[in-house]
Amino acid sequence: MSDQENPSDDLTPITVITGFLGAGKTTFVNYILKEQKKWKICVLENEFGEVAIDDGLVAESLDAPEDLITMDNGCVCCSVRGDLVRTLGQLASRRKDFDAILLETTGLADPAPVVYTVQTNPKMSDNYRIDSIVCLADCKHIGAHLDEKKPDGSINEALQQVAFADKILLNKIDLVTREEKEALEARLRTINKFATVIETERSRAPLDKILGLNSFNMESILSYDPSFFESEEDKKIHNLELVQSVGIKFEGNLHAQWFNMFMMDLLRERAADLYRTKGLLSFHGQGNTKFVFQGVHEQINFGPAKNPWAEGETRLNKFVFIGKNLDRAELTKGLMECLYKEEA
């Protein structure tokens, strides 16, 4: 099990922020840098995003990627103009100065490359861990973004951003009616029912509900509400979304080899369609060891959970899939075929 999964570790947490232009990221970043006093945060601006800090502030020192602007509240802003590894490498020596790093990724629908870099590059994984992926959504316009049809039939960016998120900041709730807000929240839950939705006005987000919670970890599946794993058929919900989330649970011990083959085949054929996967597993022959995994596309982290199966605890396997064109019945059948069967 990697260090990354230990919330008490020494690694500096990175929160990845996604969201459309106009969702309120500019206001959110300025709030962090100039108004709030509780957290010392290093904000990293990416090269393909709009400049989210006041233009006058940024103009002073964006000559080189290592230039940092230090704010009155101790927060820092830095522009990532090229290599994220280089920028984070330069910050490593002073990372203990910050409570958290916020990586603003406008225009990047798929955070997988960032996650992969931090998890697999030793320079990064020795100093940092991904803490969560947060999607900032504009209550007034996110519905239209979700409805947008791509000419080639591919998934639009808004759907991907919602699908990848651990947390969704639903901003500008003061601009819609209660009915509109509730309908939107229900829709977001259909796409990604495992993300926490946090309501905000004018991007004043409660940072203690977003930062430093280690929600991007293998064990996050353990805290999910059991109702998440009820099938839509049970609830009589007709899901028309192209991207959706599926939760599956069943009792028993899995056959390790069969399960590995199932996952290898699934990822080989469907990795591009699978945005997030998570699992809680009991394997035959592994005693009381409880296993957990989580993945982004084909990148899977797998290992033993912190706490084993308790004496007498029901061995309930749980799986989460978030992606496009998912077939619950097919996934359930494939997974249940991985159950270990005693020889007759």
Secondary structure per residue as TSV (DSSP state, phi and psi in degrees):
chain	resnum	aa	ss	phi	psi
A	1	M	-	360.0	132.9
A	2	S	-	-79.5	158.5
A	3	D	G	-55.9	-29.3
A	4	Q	G	-59.1	-25.5
A	5	E	G	-86.7	-0.9
A	6	N	-	-97.6	107.8
A	7	P	T	-64.6	-18.7
A	8	S	T	-91.5	11.3
A	9	D	S	-74.4	-177.9
A	10	D	S	-95.9	6.5
A	11	L	-	-83.0	146.6
A	12	T	E	-82.3	126.0
A	13	P	E	-75.9	137.1
A	14	I	E	-112.5	124.0
A	15	T	E	-104.4	124.7
A	16	V	E	-94.8	124.2
A	17	I	E	-106.5	123.5
A	18	T	E	-115.5	172.4
A	19	G	E	146.9	155.1
A	20	F	-	-76.5	158.4
A	21	L	T	-54.7	135.0
A	22	G	T	89.0	-4.5
A	23	A	S	-73.7	-19.2
A	24	G	S	116.0	16.3
A	25	K	H	-66.9	-37.7
A	26	T	H	-57.2	-49.6
A	27	T	H	-64.6	-38.7
A	28	F	H	-64.0	-47.9
A	29	V	H	-65.5	-41.1
A	30	N	H	-64.5	-35.9
A	31	Y	I	-61.2	-44.7
A	32	I	I	-64.1	-44.2
A	33	L	I	-77.8	-28.7
A	34	K	I	-121.9	-23.7
A	35	E	I	-107.5	-50.5
A	36	Q	-	-71.9	148.2
A	37	K	-	-117.7	-8.8
A	38	K	S	-79.2	-37.3
A	39	W	-	-110.2	142.3
A	40	K	-	-101.3	110.3
A	41	I	E	-123.5	139.8
A	42	C	E	-100.4	116.3
A	43	V	E	-95.4	122.5
A	44	L	E	-103.0	120.3
A	45	E	E	-93.1	130.1
A	46	N	-	-84.4	167.7
A	47	E	T	-75.2	-23.1
A	48	F	T	-101.4	5.9
A	49	G	S	-93.8	163.6
A	50	E	-	-72.4	153.0
A	51	V	-	-69.6	117.9
A	52	A	-	-92.7	-10.3
A	53	I	S	-98.5	156.8
A	54	D	-	-48.4	134.1
A	55	D	H	-54.3	-41.8
A	56	G	H	-62.8	-35.1
A	57	L	H	-67.9	-41.9
A	58	V	H	-75.5	-35.5
A	59	A	H	-58.1	-26.4
A	60	E	T	-60.8	-39.0
A	61	S	S	-152.7	63.2
A	62	L	-	-116.2	32.4
A	63	D	S	-73.7	-33.5
A	64	A	S	-139.6	152.9
A	65	P	T	-61.2	-25.4
A	66	E	T	-84.9	-3.2
A	67	D	-	-68.7	130.2
A	68	L	E	-116.5	141.6
A	69	I	E	-105.1	120.1
A	70	T	E	-96.4	130.5
A	71	M	-	-93.8	168.5
A	72	D	T	-61.5	-31.3
A	73	N	T	-88.2	9.8
A	74	G	S	90.3	-8.3
A	75	C	-	-74.5	163.1
A	76	V	E	-133.0	146.8
A	77	C	E	-124.9	139.6
A	78	C	E	-141.8	141.7
A	79	S	E	-99.5	124.2
A	80	V	-	-89.3	106.5
A	81	R	-	-96.8	-15.4
A	82	G	S	-145.7	-100.2
A	83	D	-	-88.9	118.2
A	84	L	H	-61.4	-37.9
A	85	V	H	-61.1	-42.7
A	86	R	H	-62.8	-45.6
A	87	T	H	-62.8	-47.3
A	88	L	H	-67.3	-32.5
A	89	G	H	-62.4	-41.0
A	90	Q	H	-69.6	-27.0
A	91	L	H	-82.9	-15.9
A	92	A	G	-56.3	-39.5
A	93	S	G	-67.6	-22.2
A	94	R	G	-120.6	19.2
A	95	R	G	-63.7	-27.1
A	96	K	G	-66.9	-11.9
A	97	D	G	-72.2	-16.4
A	98	F	-	-113.8	146.6
A	99	D	S	-76.3	-31.2
A	100	A	E	-161.6	160.4
A	101	I	E	-116.4	132.5
A	102	L	E	-110.8	117.6
A	103	L	E	-103.8	110.2
A	104	E	E	-88.4	122.3
A	105	T	-	-125.0	55.2
A	106	T	T	-56.2	138.4
A	107	G	T	84.5	-4.9
A	108	L	-	-107.0	102.9
A	109	A	S	-74.2	-31.8
A	110	D	-	-113.3	106.4
A	111	P	-	-79.3	3.7
A	112	A	H	-53.5	-42.9
A	113	P	H	-60.2	-37.3
A	114	V	H	-67.0	-47.3
A	115	V	H	-59.2	-46.7
A	116	Y	H	-60.4	-44.4
A	117	T	H	-61.1	-46.9
A	118	V	H	-67.0	-36.0
A	119	Q	H	-81.2	-26.6
A	120	T	H	-109.7	-19.5
A	121	N	-	-84.7	117.8
A	122	P	H	-55.7	-35.8
A	123	K	H	-61.1	-33.5
A	124	M	H	-82.3	-49.8
A	125	S	H	-68.9	-17.8
A	126	D	T	-78.5	-16.5
A	127	N	T	-121.0	-25.6
A	128	Y	E	-133.1	161.0
A	129	R	E	-142.5	150.3
A	130	I	E	-74.3	124.5
A	131	D	E	-92.6	-45.0
A	132	S	E	-167.5	163.4
A	133	I	E	-114.3	119.0
A	134	V	E	-114.2	128.4
A	135	C	E	-106.1	123.1
A	136	L	E	-93.3	118.5
A	137	A	E	-119.5	137.4
A	138	D	E	-89.2	113.1
A	139	C	T	-51.7	-36.9
A	140	K	T	-74.4	-34.2
A	141	H	T	-119.4	-9.2
A	142	I	H	-62.1	-33.2
A	143	G	H	-58.5	-44.1
A	144	A	H	-66.1	-38.6
A	145	H	H	-63.7	-40.3
A	146	L	H	-66.6	-30.5
A	147	D	H	-81.1	-14.5
A	148	E	-	-60.0	129.2
A	149	K	-	-96.7	128.5
A	150	K	-	-82.2	139.6
A	151	P	T	-57.8	-33.4
A	152	D	T	-92.8	7.0
A	153	G	S	81.0	5.6
A	154	S	-	-77.8	171.4
A	155	I	-	-74.9	134.6
A	156	N	-	-78.1	162.5
A	157	E	H	-63.4	-35.7
A	158	A	H	-63.1	-42.3
A	159	L	H	-61.5	-42.7
A	160	Q	H	-64.5	-42.6
A	161	Q	H	-62.4	-42.0
A	162	V	H	-65.8	-40.8
A	163	A	H	-64.4	-35.5
A	164	F	H	-81.2	-16.2
A	165	A	-	-74.1	143.5
A	166	D	S	-86.7	-31.5
A	167	K	E	-137.2	140.6
A	168	I	E	-117.5	118.0
A	169	L	E	-87.8	107.5
A	170	L	E	-88.9	100.4
A	171	N	E	-95.3	161.3
A	172	K	-	62.2	38.2
A	173	I	G	-67.1	-17.1
A	174	D	G	-73.5	-8.8
A	175	L	G	-97.7	0.0
A	176	V	S	-128.4	162.2
A	177	T	-	-77.1	165.2
A	178	R	H	-60.7	-40.3
A	179	E	H	-63.6	-42.7
A	180	E	H	-63.3	-41.5
A	181	K	H	-65.0	-44.0
A	182	E	H	-65.5	-38.4
A	183	A	H	-64.9	-39.6
A	184	L	H	-67.0	-43.3
A	185	E	H	-61.9	-39.4
A	186	A	H	-63.3	-38.8
A	187	R	H	-67.4	-42.8
A	188	L	H	-62.1	-36.5
A	189	R	H	-67.6	-30.4
A	190	T	H	-65.9	-42.2
A	191	I	H	-71.6	-46.6
A	192	N	-	-144.1	91.0
A	193	K	T	-82.7	0.6
A	194	F	T	-100.3	-5.5
A	195	A	S	-86.6	143.3
A	196	T	E	-81.1	128.4
A	197	V	E	-96.6	125.3
A	198	I	E	-118.5	121.2
A	199	E	E	-84.3	136.6
A	200	T	-	-139.9	156.1
A	201	E	S	-119.3	137.8
A	202	R	T	50.5	34.7
A	203	S	T	61.5	19.6
A	204	R	-	-83.9	81.4
A	205	A	-	-89.2	141.3
A	206	P	-	-72.2	102.4
A	207	L	G	-62.9	-26.9
A	208	D	G	-71.6	-10.6
A	209	K	G	-96.4	-0.8
A	210	I	T	-119.4	-40.9
A	211	L	S	-102.2	146.3
A	212	G	S	68.9	22.1
A	213	L	S	-100.4	-6.0
A	214	N	-	53.8	43.3
A	215	S	-	-79.2	-13.7
A	216	F	S	-96.2	69.8
A	217	N	S	-138.8	164.4
A	218	M	G	-63.4	-27.0
A	219	E	G	-89.4	0.4
A	220	S	G	-59.8	-27.2
A	221	I	G	-62.8	-24.4
A	222	L	G	-67.1	-23.6
A	223	S	G	-97.2	3.4
A	224	Y	S	-69.4	144.5
A	225	D	-	-61.3	130.7
A	226	P	G	-55.2	-28.7
A	227	S	G	-65.1	-19.1
A	228	F	G	-61.4	-24.3
A	229	F	G	-96.0	4.7
A	230	E	S	-75.7	141.6
A	231	S	-	-77.5	153.3
A	232	E	H	-61.9	-29.3
A	233	E	H	-61.4	-38.9
A	234	D	H	-64.0	-34.4
A	235	K	H	-93.0	-3.5
A	236	K	T	56.9	41.2
A	237	I	-	-100.6	128.9
A	238	H	-	-97.3	114.6
A	239	N	-	-98.8	116.5
A	240	L	-	-101.9	-0.2
A	241	E	-	-71.9	142.0
A	242	L	S	-69.5	-36.5
A	243	V	E	-108.0	133.0
A	244	Q	E	-149.3	170.6
A	245	S	E	-116.3	140.3
A	246	V	E	-126.3	127.9
A	247	G	E	-113.4	132.6
A	248	I	E	-130.2	138.0
A	249	K	E	-142.4	145.9
A	250	F	E	-162.4	156.2
A	251	E	E	-86.2	157.9
A	252	G	S	126.2	177.8
A	253	N	-	-107.7	135.8
A	254	L	B	-86.8	151.0
A	255	H	-	-87.0	116.0
A	256	A	H	-56.2	-45.2
A	257	Q	H	-65.8	-42.8
A	258	W	H	-65.7	-40.8
A	259	F	H	-64.7	-43.5
A	260	N	H	-60.3	-41.3
A	261	M	H	-65.9	-40.8
A	262	F	H	-60.3	-47.4
A	263	M	H	-67.0	-39.2
A	264	M	H	-62.0	-43.7
A	265	D	H	-65.0	-44.5
A	266	L	H	-60.6	-45.8
A	267	L	H	-71.3	-33.3
A	268	R	H	-65.1	-39.1
A	269	E	H	-89.0	-31.3
A	270	R	H	-127.6	13.8
A	271	A	T	-54.6	-41.0
A	272	A	T	-64.8	-29.7
A	273	D	T	-84.8	-19.1
A	274	L	E	-94.9	105.7
A	275	Y	E	-78.6	-48.5
A	276	R	E	-136.2	141.4
A	277	T	E	-135.5	145.5
A	278	K	E	-145.3	154.5
A	279	G	E	-156.2	151.9
A	280	L	E	-127.5	122.5
A	281	L	E	-132.4	146.8
A	282	S	-	-119.8	124.4
A	283	F	B	-107.9	142.5
A	284	H	T	-63.3	136.7
A	285	G	T	83.5	5.1
A	286	Q	S	-110.1	19.9
A	287	G	T	59.1	-134.2
A	288	N	T	-94.7	10.1
A	289	T	-	-71.0	125.4
A	290	K	-	-96.9	130.1
A	291	F	E	-109.0	147.1
A	292	V	E	-133.7	152.9
A	293	F	E	-147.4	158.2
A	294	Q	E	-149.8	148.5
A	295	G	E	-143.5	157.1
A	296	V	E	-124.2	114.7
A	297	H	T	53.5	-128.5
A	298	E	T	-88.3	-2.1
A	299	Q	E	-85.6	110.5
A	300	I	E	-117.2	130.5
A	301	N	E	-101.6	131.2
A	302	F	E	-139.4	140.1
A	303	G	E	177.9	178.3
A	304	P	E	-71.7	145.3
A	305	A	-	-74.0	163.1
A	306	K	S	-62.3	-42.9
A	307	N	S	-109.4	135.8
A	308	P	-	-76.0	175.3
A	309	W	-	-64.4	132.8
A	310	A	-	-75.6	158.6
A	311	E	T	-58.5	124.1
A	312	G	T	82.3	-3.4
A	313	E	-	-70.0	137.1
A	314	T	-	-65.5	129.2
A	315	R	-	-79.5	87.0
A	316	L	E	-103.3	109.8
A	317	N	E	-79.0	138.8
A	318	K	E	-131.2	140.9
A	319	F	E	-136.1	142.9
A	320	V	E	-126.3	129.0
A	321	F	E	-127.3	128.7
A	322	I	E	-123.2	121.6
A	323	G	E	-179.5	-166.8
A	324	K	E	-107.3	149.8
A	325	N	S	53.3	47.2
A	326	L	-	-86.5	137.3
A	327	D	-	-111.6	103.8
A	328	R	H	-57.6	-46.6
A	329	A	H	-61.8	-41.9
A	330	E	H	-66.1	-43.7
A	331	L	H	-64.0	-44.0
A	332	T	H	-62.3	-45.2
A	333	K	H	-60.1	-46.7
A	334	G	H	-62.2	-40.6
A	335	L	H	-70.5	-41.2
A	336	M	H	-69.4	-22.9
A	337	E	T	-71.1	-10.8
A	338	C	T	-88.8	-2.2
A	339	L	B	-66.5	138.9
A	340	Y	-	-70.7	133.8
A	341	K	-	-116.8	127.6
A	342	E	-	-63.9	139.3
A	343	E	-	-63.6	136.3
A	344	A	-	-68.8	360.0
